[in-house]
Amino acid sequence: MNIWLAIGLTVVGCYAVKLVGLLVPAGVLERPLVRRLAALLPVALLAALTAQQAFADGRALVLDARAAGLVAAAVALLLRAPFLVVVAAAVLVTAGVRALGG
C-alpha cells in the first residue's frame, strides 16, 4: 500500500509542477535572467546526472571502466566526432577496460 501511496503522491506532484508552469505569466518568462536560466538548467542537470552515474557507486566515489568511457567520449567530442561515434567510443573503451579486468 505504501508503494501506491508514493506513486499517487508523485503523480499529484508532477501534475502540480506542470500546472504551476502553465500558470506563470508570460512577462516573467520573457525576462533575460529567466531565459538564461532556462537555457542553462538542462545542461547543468545532465552534467550532474552524468557525473553521478560515472563516478558514484552507492555512497562511495569510484573510478572504474565507466570513467574511462567518459574520458573517451570527451575526447571524441573534442575531436568533433558525430554523436554515434561518441557513444560508440565510450561503449568500446568501457567494454575494453572491463575486459582487461578494470
Buried (B, 14 or more C-beta within 10 A) or exposed (E): EEEEEEEEEEEEEEEEEEEEEEEEEEEEEEEEEEEEEEEEEEEEEEEEEEEEEBBEEEEEEEEBBBBBBBBBBEBBBEEEBEEEBBBBBBEEBBEBBBEEEE
